[in-house]
Amino acid sequence: MLTQPESPRFTAHRLTRRDFVALGAATLAPLLPGCTTGQHGAQATTAANTLRYPLSSPPTTLDPALVQDGTTIDLLQNIFEGLVVLDSSSRVVPGIAEKWTISSDGKIYTFNIRQGVKFHNGRSVTAADFKYSLERACGPALNSQTVFSYLNDIVGAMDCRNGKATAISGIRVQDPSTLVIEIDRPKSYWLDKMTYPTGYVVCQEVIQENGGKIEAGSAVGAGPFKIAAPADYQSNYQVTLTSFSGYHAGKPKLDHIVRPVLPDPSTRLAKYQADTLDIVKISPTDVDHVNADPTLKPDLHLYPRAATWYLGMNSAAPGSPFGDKRVRKAFAMAIDNGAITQVALKNLMDPANSVVPPGMGDYHSTCVPLPFSPSMARTMLASAGYGTSRPFPSLALTFRNDYQWVADSAQVLAHQLQQNLGVTVQLQPMEWGQFLDNLDRKTMPLALERWEADYLDPQDFLSTLLHTSRKVNGQEDHPENNTGYSNVQFDQLCDEADGELDPAKRIALYQRAEQIAINDAPWKPLFFQKDVELDKPRVHDIRDCALGHLPFTTTYVSG
């Protein structure tokens, strides 16, 4: 049982959490103002208690039950909160639940709701609000894809999602301050999953007044900041957050967070240099320039992340050649990770030889990677029937279109595939929303992708991303498996590990499963991410963990 809360906050995901990043969005730059002086501009509020922190792309949604991308989750984690949150060590700590107990069989969790927690409209948060929020997320009308990964363990949640029930049988309101949740079997990582936005509490009456939708005027959470008025939310231009004086852990030190939408990395850097931004992520390609500038160099910080970038080879895409394992292995062996990190990433990130990144608690990958061998790659591709008489089909390498350093990585990848395998791929940058849609529909045969941990457990990479996904009542039961990968032995090992409570046995099962995935090559792991960021010296007490910056409850900006 945990009883001592830390300043509640939630990590900035990525993936889920998914982030797939690439070319700078030069096509969007003309739509954005070069200088902002209006009421909601990045320069409009320059007081010491305002943090100016850009969004690299417009928010995809304001609904915690629907969000899938890390950029938007980084915004929503400051507006909403759940029963539990993560601290700076990526541990689960109390959030709106001040404590909880777990039954002896590991299946029933009893949460005690903290007294005095308020929604932004002033109403008290109760256990019934969490029941409503979780059942709303699982309702078939909302069509949330993330509930299959993050709420699926709750007894009755999938019956609700599939339209077989209107309530989740495993959720019970014992009294206004006590919520009981039953999961299908003991799972050591389940509480971690409840830190994902699908576990955030939302305000029922405000949502119902807005026809069931969460938009700028109905994004009423219980987090440290709020959207004060619909005019503060201009999705393609800027989002302004105001501190919530009624926040249960105390009013944040910041009064405002101003988040202009700036897809172009050169624009972000220029505005930082012009002193109109306080925090900005930069491209590795800009590091030489930063290090050569004595005013910028001290502001440079590297933040290691529990995130793997990989080349996804999708066997489920129409006409995809990647249903043949020999083709996938040929591509994997034709790629030199070290050259990518050296040429495109300035050696700022580490080559990846495993699916699961470092820093995942007690788990350490033991897998042996496929060798980098152009000769073996060409032999493998020939064994799959491709050669002079049967040329390899034309393919596009698709990626999100708002980071130059990922575009550089894609260019190195394309060059290696041409030089080492004789395969030509066309680079295809894509707008983020379209990319997500295509990813969900599994239409892209070859994509440069990233998964950053939602929680520090190998289950979030192996079972979530690579377990066979099957249609259950017309819905995918493992929707994050966007490569169509399927291996019965891998599935069996993950299923056993997911429910194993002995830590040593559990780790060994996942290690065996990871080696199978490496050998089957639905992914070619490329590199482990580090965020390259400039932070102004006047910004203090940024909370961070392996998953990203935490909500800005303690941050302040000096004059």
DAJO-V734540 format. One record per residue. N is the residue number from 0. RES is the residue in one small letter. PSI is psi in whole degrees, 0 to 359 (NA if undefined). OMEGA is omega in whole degrees, -180 to 180 (none if undefined). Layout:
n->N res->RES psi->PSI omega->OMEGA
n->N res->RES psi->PSI omega->OMEGA
//
This chain:
n->0 res->m psi->135 omega->175
n->1 res->l psi->135 omega->-178
n->2 res->t psi->342 omega->-176
n->3 res->q psi->110 omega->-179
n->4 res->p psi->148 omega->167
n->5 res->e psi->166 omega->180
n->6 res->s psi->112 omega->-172
n->7 res->p psi->139 omega->179
n->8 res->r psi->170 omega->-180
n->9 res->f psi->151 omega->-174
n->10 res->t psi->153 omega->176
n->11 res->a psi->112 omega->-177
n->12 res->h psi->182 omega->176
n->13 res->r psi->250 omega->179
n->14 res->l psi->315 omega->-108
n->15 res->t psi->295 omega->68
n->16 res->r psi->345 omega->-177
n->17 res->r psi->141 omega->169
n->18 res->d psi->127 omega->178
n->19 res->f psi->116 omega->-164
n->20 res->v psi->153 omega->175
n->21 res->a psi->226 omega->-169
n->22 res->l psi->147 omega->175
n->23 res->g psi->138 omega->-175
n->24 res->a psi->69 omega->-178
n->25 res->a psi->334 omega->-179
n->26 res->t psi->337 omega->180
n->27 res->l psi->339 omega->-174
n->28 res->a psi->320 omega->180
n->29 res->p psi->342 omega->-179
n->30 res->l psi->350 omega->-175
n->31 res->l psi->142 omega->-179
n->32 res->p psi->142 omega->178
n->33 res->g psi->332 omega->180
n->34 res->c psi->137 omega->-176
n->35 res->t psi->125 omega->-179
n->36 res->t psi->358 omega->-178
n->37 res->g psi->186 omega->-175
n->38 res->q psi->325 omega->-176
n->39 res->h psi->15 omega->-178
n->40 res->g psi->162 omega->-178
n->41 res->a psi->339 omega->178
n->42 res->q psi->356 omega->-172
n->43 res->a psi->321 omega->-179
n->44 res->t psi->106 omega->-175
n->45 res->t psi->16 omega->178
n->46 res->a psi->163 omega->-176
n->47 res->a psi->340 omega->-178
n->48 res->n psi->25 omega->178
n->49 res->t psi->130 omega->177
n->50 res->l psi->126 omega->180
n->51 res->r psi->115 omega->-164
n->52 res->y psi->107 omega->-169
n->53 res->p psi->154 omega->167
n->54 res->l psi->135 omega->-180
n->55 res->s psi->348 omega->177
n->56 res->s psi->158 omega->179
n->57 res->p psi->146 omega->175
n->58 res->p psi->138 omega->-179
n->59 res->t psi->337 omega->-179
n->60 res->t psi->162 omega->170
n->61 res->l psi->8 omega->-176
n->62 res->d psi->114 omega->-180
n->63 res->p psi->334 omega->-179
n->64 res->a psi->346 omega->-176
n->65 res->l psi->341 omega->-172
n->66 res->v psi->141 omega->179
n->67 res->q psi->343 omega->-171
n->68 res->d psi->149 omega->-176
n->69 res->g psi->326 omega->-180
n->70 res->t psi->315 omega->-179
n->71 res->t psi->323 omega->178
n->72 res->i psi->324 omega->177
n->73 res->d psi->329 omega->175
n->74 res->l psi->311 omega->-173
n->75 res->l psi->331 omega->-178
n->76 res->q psi->341 omega->177
n->77 res->n psi->347 omega->-178
n->78 res->i psi->322 omega->-174
n->79 res->f psi->167 omega->176
n->80 res->e psi->159 omega->-179
n->81 res->g psi->192 omega->179
n->82 res->l psi->318 omega->-177
n->83 res->v psi->157 omega->-180
n->84 res->v psi->179 omega->177
n->85 res->l psi->148 omega->178
n->86 res->d psi->189 omega->-174
n->87 res->s psi->352 omega->173
n->88 res->s psi->12 omega->-179
n->89 res->s psi->28 omega->175
n->90 res->r psi->150 omega->175
n->91 res->v psi->126 omega->179
n->92 res->v psi->167 omega->-179
n->93 res->p psi->142 omega->172
n->94 res->g psi->252 omega->175
n->95 res->i psi->335 omega->170
n->96 res->a psi->123 omega->-178
n->97 res->e psi->338 omega->177
n->98 res->k psi->170 omega->177
n->99 res->w psi->161 omega->174
n->100 res->t psi->156 omega->-180
n->101 res->i psi->133 omega->-179
n->102 res->s psi->162 omega->-176
n->103 res->s psi->333 omega->179
n->104 res->d psi->2 omega->175
n->105 res->g psi->14 omega->-174
n->106 res->k psi->339 omega->-175
n->107 res->i psi->122 omega->180
n->108 res->y psi->127 omega->178
n->109 res->t psi->115 omega->-176
n->110 res->f psi->134 omega->174
n->111 res->n psi->115 omega->-177
n->112 res->i psi->134 omega->-180
n->113 res->r psi->137 omega->177
n->114 res->q psi->144 omega->174
n->115 res->g psi->8 omega->177
n->116 res->v psi->131 omega->-177
n->117 res->k psi->145 omega->164
n->118 res->f psi->166 omega->179
n->119 res->h psi->338 omega->177
n->120 res->n psi->3 omega->175
n->121 res->g psi->350 omega->-179
n->122 res->r psi->145 omega->179
n->123 res->s psi->144 omega->177
n->124 res->v psi->133 omega->179
n->125 res->t psi->173 omega->177
n->126 res->a psi->325 omega->180
n->127 res->a psi->330 omega->178
n->128 res->d psi->324 omega->177
n->129 res->f psi->320 omega->177
n->130 res->k psi->314 omega->177
n->131 res->y psi->314 omega->-175
n->132 res->s psi->316 omega->-179
n->133 res->l psi->321 omega->178
n->134 res->e psi->324 omega->175
n->135 res->r psi->315 omega->-180
n->136 res->a psi->324 omega->-177
n->137 res->c psi->355 omega->-180
n->138 res->g psi->136 omega->-178
n->139 res->p psi->333 omega->-179
n->140 res->a psi->328 omega->-179
n->141 res->l psi->333 omega->177
n->142 res->n psi->40 omega->177
n->143 res->s psi->134 omega->176
n->144 res->q psi->333 omega->-175
n->145 res->t psi->338 omega->-179
n->146 res->v psi->334 omega->179
n->147 res->f psi->334 omega->180
n->148 res->s psi->332 omega->-169
n->149 res->y psi->340 omega->178
n->150 res->l psi->2 omega->-173
n->151 res->n psi->341 omega->-179
n->152 res->d psi->342 omega->-178
n->153 res->i psi->130 omega->-179
n->154 res->v psi->125 omega->178
n->155 res->g psi->354 omega->-177
n->156 res->a psi->320 omega->-179
n->157 res->m psi->333 omega->173
n->158 res->d psi->320 omega->177
n->159 res->c psi->314 omega->-178
n->160 res->r psi->325 omega->-177
n->161 res->n psi->10 omega->175
n->162 res->g psi->12 omega->-180
n->163 res->k psi->346 omega->-180
n->164 res->a psi->155 omega->179
n->165 res->t psi->350 omega->178
n->166 res->a psi->156 omega->178
n->167 res->i psi->115 omega->-173
n->168 res->s psi->335 omega->-177
n->169 res->g psi->8 omega->177
n->170 res->i psi->127 omega->-178
n->171 res->r psi->133 omega->174
n->172 res->v psi->108 omega->-179
n->173 res->q psi->320 omega->173
n->174 res->d psi->176 omega->-175
n->175 res->p psi->339 omega->-178
n->176 res->s psi->6 omega->-175
n->177 res->t psi->123 omega->180
n->178 res->l psi->132 omega->180
n->179 res->v psi->127 omega->179
n->180 res->i psi->129 omega->178
n->181 res->e psi->131 omega->176
n->182 res->i psi->166 omega->-169
n->183 res->d psi->333 omega->176
n->184 res->r psi->163 omega->-179
n->185 res->p psi->133 omega->179
n->186 res->k psi->118 omega->-174
n->187 res->s psi->342 omega->-176
n->188 res->y psi->3 omega->-170
n->189 res->w psi->318 omega->-180
n->190 res->l psi->325 omega->178
n->191 res->d psi->322 omega->-179
n->192 res->k psi->333 omega->-179
n->193 res->m psi->354 omega->173
n->194 res->t psi->348 omega->179
n->195 res->y psi->155 omega->-176
n->196 res->p psi->336 omega->176
n->197 res->t psi->343 omega->178
n->198 res->g psi->0 omega->179
n->199 res->y psi->148 omega->176
n->200 res->v psi->138 omega->179
n->201 res->v psi->162 omega->-171
n->202 res->c psi->111 omega->-171
n->203 res->q psi->310 omega->-172
n->204 res->e psi->325 omega->180
n->205 res->v psi->320 omega->179
n->206 res->i psi->316 omega->-179
n->207 res->q psi->324 omega->177
n->208 res->e psi->339 omega->180
n->209 res->n psi->26 omega->176
n->210 res->g psi->23 omega->178
n->211 res->g psi->359 omega->-176
n->212 res->k psi->145 omega->173
n->213 res->i psi->109 omega->179
n->214 res->e psi->189 omega->-174
n->215 res->a psi->318 omega->-178
n->216 res->g psi->347 omega->-178
n->217 res->s psi->10 omega->176
n->218 res->a psi->66 omega->-176
n->219 res->v psi->107 omega->-180
n->220 res->g psi->198 omega->177
n->221 res->a psi->23 omega->-178
n->222 res->g psi->182 omega->-173
n->223 res->p psi->343 omega->180
n->224 res->f psi->163 omega->-178
n->225 res->k psi->159 omega->168
n->226 res->i psi->107 omega->-170
n->227 res->a psi->326 omega->-178
n->228 res->a psi->152 omega->178
n->229 res->p psi->329 omega->180
n->230 res->a psi->341 omega->178
n->231 res->d psi->353 omega->-179
n->232 res->y psi->107 omega->176
n->233 res->q psi->92 omega->-161
n->234 res->s psi->327 omega->-179
n->235 res->n psi->4 omega->-173
n->236 res->y psi->303 omega->-176
n->237 res->q psi->147 omega->174
n->238 res->v psi->130 omega->178
n->239 res->t psi->125 omega->177
n->240 res->l psi->145 omega->178
n->241 res->t psi->141 omega->-179
n->242 res->s psi->148 omega->-179
n->243 res->f psi->110 omega->-176
n->244 res->s psi->338 omega->-180
n->245 res->g psi->11 omega->-179
n->246 res->y psi->137 omega->-169
n->247 res->h psi->335 omega->179
n->248 res->a psi->9 omega->-180
n->249 res->g psi->148 omega->-179
n->250 res->k psi->131 omega->176
n->251 res->p psi->156 omega->179
n->252 res->k psi->328 omega->176
n->253 res->l psi->146 omega->171
n->254 res->d psi->326 omega->-176
n->255 res->h psi->150 omega->165
n->256 res->i psi->118 omega->-179
n->257 res->v psi->121 omega->-174
n->258 res->r psi->86 omega->175
n->259 res->p psi->146 omega->178
n->260 res->v psi->113 omega->-176
n->261 res->l psi->88 omega->-178
n->262 res->p psi->333 omega->-174
n->263 res->d psi->120 omega->-177
n->264 res->p psi->326 omega->179
n->265 res->s psi->326 omega->176
n->266 res->t psi->319 omega->179
n->267 res->r psi->315 omega->-180
n->268 res->l psi->319 omega->-180
n->269 res->a psi->320 omega->-180
n->270 res->k psi->327 omega->175
n->271 res->y psi->315 omega->179
n->272 res->q psi->330 omega->177
n->273 res->a psi->3 omega->177
n->274 res->d psi->31 omega->175
n->275 res->t psi->4 omega->173
n->276 res->l psi->150 omega->-179
n->277 res->d psi->331 omega->179
n->278 res->i psi->138 omega->176
n->279 res->v psi->133 omega->171
n->280 res->k psi->138 omega->-178
n->281 res->i psi->169 omega->179
n->282 res->s psi->145 omega->173
n->283 res->p psi->332 omega->179
n->284 res->t psi->343 omega->179
n->285 res->d psi->355 omega->-173
n->286 res->v psi->322 omega->178
n->287 res->d psi->317 omega->178
n->288 res->h psi->317 omega->-179
n->289 res->v psi->314 omega->-179
n->290 res->n psi->335 omega->179
n->291 res->a psi->352 omega->-178
n->292 res->d psi->111 omega->-176
n->293 res->p psi->340 omega->178
n->294 res->t psi->336 omega->-179
n->295 res->l psi->326 omega->-173
n->296 res->k psi->317 omega->-180
n->297 res->p psi->342 omega->-179
n->298 res->d psi->353 omega->-173
n->299 res->l psi->131 omega->179
n->300 res->h psi->143 omega->173
n->301 res->l psi->128 omega->-180
n->302 res->y psi->105 omega->177
n->303 res->p psi->139 omega->-180
n->304 res->r psi->149 omega->174
n->305 res->a psi->72 omega->-172
n->306 res->a psi->136 omega->178
n->307 res->t psi->125 omega->170
n->308 res->w psi->139 omega->-175
n->309 res->y psi->160 omega->171
n->310 res->l psi->113 omega->-179
n->311 res->g psi->125 omega->-180
n->312 res->m psi->105 omega->-167
n->313 res->n psi->108 omega->179
n->314 res->s psi->346 omega->-177
n->315 res->a psi->349 omega->-179
n->316 res->a psi->146 omega->179
n->317 res->p psi->128 omega->178
n->318 res->g psi->12 omega->-177
n->319 res->s psi->138 omega->175
n->320 res->p psi->358 omega->-170
n->321 res->f psi->7 omega->170
n->322 res->g psi->342 omega->177
n->323 res->d psi->117 omega->-178
n->324 res->k psi->329 omega->180
n->325 res->r psi->325 omega->178
n->326 res->v psi->316 omega->179
n->327 res->r psi->316 omega->-180
n->328 res->k psi->324 omega->177
n->329 res->a psi->315 omega->178
n->330 res->f psi->317 omega->-178
n->331 res->a psi->319 omega->-177
n->332 res->m psi->348 omega->179
n->333 res->a psi->356 omega->-174
n->334 res->i psi->128 omega->178
n->335 res->d psi->104 omega->-179
n->336 res->n psi->319 omega->-177
n->337 res->g psi->323 omega->179
n->338 res->a psi->324 omega->179
n->339 res->i psi->312 omega->-178
n->340 res->t psi->328 omega->-179
n->341 res->q psi->311 omega->-173
n->342 res->v psi->312 omega->-173
n->343 res->a psi->334 omega->-170
n->344 res->l psi->7 omega->175
n->345 res->k psi->30 omega->-179
n->346 res->n psi->23 omega->179
n->347 res->l psi->344 omega->180
n->348 res->m psi->158 omega->-174
n->349 res->d psi->136 omega->175
n->350 res->p psi->144 omega->-178
n->351 res->a psi->129 omega->175
n->352 res->n psi->15 omega->-180
n->353 res->s psi->162 omega->175
n->354 res->v psi->312 omega->-176
n->355 res->v psi->128 omega->-178
n->356 res->p psi->170 omega->174
n->357 res->p psi->167 omega->175
n->358 res->g psi->21 omega->-178
n->359 res->m psi->62 omega->179
n->360 res->g psi->230 omega->-179
n->361 res->d psi->358 omega->-177
n->362 res->y psi->135 omega->175
n->363 res->h psi->129 omega->-179
n->364 res->s psi->137 omega->176
n->365 res->t psi->8 omega->-172
n->366 res->c psi->151 omega->176
n->367 res->v psi->118 omega->-176
n->368 res->p psi->159 omega->170
n->369 res->l psi->142 omega->-177
n->370 res->p psi->150 omega->168
n->371 res->f psi->111 omega->-177
n->372 res->s psi->98 omega->179
n->373 res->p psi->323 omega->-179
n->374 res->s psi->316 omega->177
n->375 res->m psi->324 omega->179
n->376 res->a psi->316 omega->-180
n->377 res->r psi->321 omega->177
n->378 res->t psi->319 omega->180
n->379 res->m psi->318 omega->180
n->380 res->l psi->322 omega->178
n->381 res->a psi->324 omega->179
n->382 res->s psi->339 omega->177
n->383 res->a psi->1 omega->174
n->384 res->g psi->9 omega->-178
n->385 res->y psi->137 omega->-179
n->386 res->g psi->206 omega->-177
n->387 res->t psi->318 omega->-178
n->388 res->s psi->344 omega->180
n->389 res->r psi->84 omega->-177
n->390 res->p psi->151 omega->178
n->391 res->f psi->139 omega->-177
n->392 res->p psi->154 omega->177
n->393 res->s psi->137 omega->-178
n->394 res->l psi->153 omega->172
n->395 res->a psi->139 omega->172
n->396 res->l psi->111 omega->-171
n->397 res->t psi->146 omega->179
n->398 res->f psi->161 omega->178
n->399 res->r psi->150 omega->-164
n->400 res->n psi->46 omega->-179
n->401 res->d psi->18 omega->173
n->402 res->y psi->124 omega->-176
n->403 res->q psi->323 omega->-177
n->404 res->w psi->333 omega->177
n->405 res->v psi->326 omega->173
n->406 res->a psi->319 omega->178
n->407 res->d psi->320 omega->177
n->408 res->s psi->319 omega->179
n->409 res->a psi->322 omega->179
n->410 res->q psi->319 omega->177
n->411 res->v psi->317 omega->177
n->412 res->l psi->311 omega->-178
n->413 res->a psi->319 omega->179
n->414 res->h psi->317 omega->-179
n->415 res->q psi->318 omega->180
n->416 res->l psi->324 omega->177
n->417 res->q psi->312 omega->-175
n->418 res->q psi->319 omega->-172
n->419 res->n psi->338 omega->-176
n->420 res->l psi->348 omega->-178
n->421 res->g psi->22 omega->-179
n->422 res->v psi->131 omega->179
n->423 res->t psi->127 omega->175
n->424 res->v psi->145 omega->178
n->425 res->q psi->132 omega->178
n->426 res->l psi->130 omega->-176
n->427 res->q psi->85 omega->173
n->428 res->p psi->147 omega->-174
n->429 res->m psi->141 omega->176
n->430 res->e psi->143 omega->-170
n->431 res->w psi->311 omega->-179
n->432 res->g psi->319 omega->178
n->433 res->q psi->321 omega->178
n->434 res->f psi->312 omega->179
n->435 res->l psi->317 omega->-180
n->436 res->d psi->314 omega->180
n->437 res->n psi->325 omega->179
n->438 res->l psi->315 omega->179
n->439 res->d psi->325 omega->-179
n->440 res->r psi->359 omega->176
n->441 res->k psi->45 omega->-177
n->442 res->t psi->351 omega->-175
n->443 res->m psi->115 omega->-179
n->444 res->p psi->324 omega->-174
n->445 res->l psi->121 omega->-176
n->446 res->a psi->143 omega->174
n->447 res->l psi->117 omega->-168
n->448 res->e psi->166 omega->174
n->449 res->r psi->144 omega->165
n->450 res->w psi->122 omega->173
n->451 res->e psi->137 omega->-173
n->452 res->a psi->138 omega->168
n->453 res->d psi->335 omega->177
n->454 res->y psi->157 omega->-170
n->455 res->l psi->74 omega->179
n->456 res->d psi->137 omega->-179
n->457 res->p psi->339 omega->178
n->458 res->q psi->326 omega->-177
n->459 res->d psi->340 omega->176
n->460 res->f psi->311 omega->-171
n->461 res->l psi->299 omega->-178
n->462 res->s psi->318 omega->-176
n->463 res->t psi->320 omega->-169
n->464 res->l psi->336 omega->-170
n->465 res->l psi->354 omega->175
n->466 res->h psi->142 omega->178
n->467 res->t psi->132 omega->178
n->468 res->s psi->127 omega->-178
n->469 res->r psi->155 omega->177
n->470 res->k psi->123 omega->175
n->471 res->v psi->112 omega->-176
n->472 res->n psi->41 omega->176
n->473 res->g psi->3 omega->-178
n->474 res->q psi->147 omega->177
n->475 res->e psi->134 omega->178
n->476 res->d psi->347 omega->172
n->477 res->h psi->71 omega->-171
n->478 res->p psi->341 omega->-180
n->479 res->e psi->351 omega->174
n->480 res->n psi->90 omega->-174
n->481 res->n psi->7 omega->177
n->482 res->t psi->356 omega->-178
n->483 res->g psi->16 omega->-177
n->484 res->y psi->142 omega->179
n->485 res->s psi->124 omega->176
n->486 res->n psi->120 omega->-174
n->487 res->v psi->317 omega->-179
n->488 res->q psi->319 omega->176
n->489 res->f psi->313 omega->-180
n->490 res->d psi->316 omega->-178
n->491 res->q psi->318 omega->179
n->492 res->l psi->318 omega->179
n->493 res->c psi->318 omega->179
n->494 res->d psi->318 omega->180
n->495 res->e psi->317 omega->-179
n->496 res->a psi->323 omega->-178
n->497 res->d psi->325 omega->-177
n->498 res->g psi->1 omega->-178
n->499 res->e psi->127 omega->-178
n->500 res->l psi->346 omega->175
n->501 res->d psi->115 omega->-173
n->502 res->p psi->317 omega->-177
n->503 res->a psi->316 omega->179
n->504 res->k psi->320 omega->-178
n->505 res->r psi->313 omega->-180
n->506 res->i psi->317 omega->-180
n->507 res->a psi->321 omega->178
n->508 res->l psi->315 omega->179
n->509 res->y psi->323 omega->179
n->510 res->q psi->319 omega->177
n->511 res->r psi->318 omega->179
n->512 res->a psi->319 omega->-179
n->513 res->e psi->321 omega->179
n->514 res->q psi->322 omega->177
n->515 res->i psi->316 omega->-180
n->516 res->a psi->320 omega->178
n->517 res->i psi->317 omega->-180
n->518 res->n psi->326 omega->-180
n->519 res->d psi->338 omega->173
n->520 res->a psi->48 omega->168
n->521 res->p psi->337 omega->174
n->522 res->w psi->152 omega->158
n->523 res->k psi->101 omega->177
n->524 res->p psi->137 omega->-175
n->525 res->l psi->303 omega->-179
n->526 res->f psi->157 omega->176
n->527 res->f psi->134 omega->-169
n->528 res->q psi->144 omega->163
n->529 res->k psi->132 omega->174
n->530 res->d psi->128 omega->178
n->531 res->v psi->117 omega->-168
n->532 res->e psi->146 omega->170
n->533 res->l psi->127 omega->179
n->534 res->d psi->125 omega->178
n->535 res->k psi->142 omega->179
n->536 res->p psi->338 omega->-179
n->537 res->r psi->352 omega->178
n->538 res->v psi->125 omega->-174
n->539 res->h psi->152 omega->172
n->540 res->d psi->48 omega->168
n->541 res->i psi->123 omega->176
n->542 res->r psi->136 omega->-175
n->543 res->d psi->153 omega->172
n->544 res->c psi->186 omega->-177
n->545 res->a psi->344 omega->-176
n->546 res->l psi->350 omega->179
n->547 res->g psi->183 omega->175
n->548 res->h psi->144 omega->178
n->549 res->l psi->165 omega->179
n->550 res->p psi->146 omega->-168
n->551 res->f psi->54 omega->-178
n->552 res->t psi->334 omega->-178
n->553 res->t psi->352 omega->-176
n->554 res->t psi->144 omega->172
n->555 res->y psi->159 omega->-179
n->556 res->v psi->121 omega->-180
n->557 res->s psi->164 omega->-176
n->558 res->g psi->NA omega->none
//
